[in-house]
Amino acid sequence: MKYLISSISLFCILFYSCQTIPPGEPPPDGILAKEINPPSNLRKEKTAQEAIDYVLTLLVSGCDPISTVSGNNPPEVLNNFIASSSGKVNYVPMELWTKLIKMKLIKPVTTIDEAKYILHSEFLPSQNEEKGFTWKLKMTETISDKIIWSAQVYFLP
């Protein structure tokens, strides 16, 4: 009897809750305000450290050789970092590289003959370098030169 009353009560609550939307047409311009400020982690402008963390997250979650790695057998990766002409942001890819090594996500190599993959990194300054850089990255296979992962992030120095 106790279960029957509980079941009937639950059915009534569920049935009634479907009837709580007010009658009529929804507002023509939507229910939410048109302009919503994105959370700080989604904003376009990132600091250099936020850019490093963002790219690290993208690599770990979306780059197959790194995202599927076991700590015992990381892929052999060669870095191909093209320095910025201003020198302001040249530390950024090396910080990323160091984090990948410390997390045992890659095995760094020094020659292309040893590498299975190459991690390319390049900075494109905006018209005014004080306003920021676009950091372009890609990972390619050494044998086929096929791009297996790419990303870019804009950040302020």
Secondary structure, 3 states (H helix, E strand, C coil): CHHHHHHHHHHHHHHHHCCCCCCCCCCCCCCCCCCCCCCHHHCCCEEHHHHHHHHHHHHHHHCHHHHCCCCCCCCEEEEEECCCCCCCCCHHHHHHHHHHHHCCCCEECCCCCCCCEEEEEEEEECCCHHHCEEEEEEEEECCCCCEEEEEEEEEEC
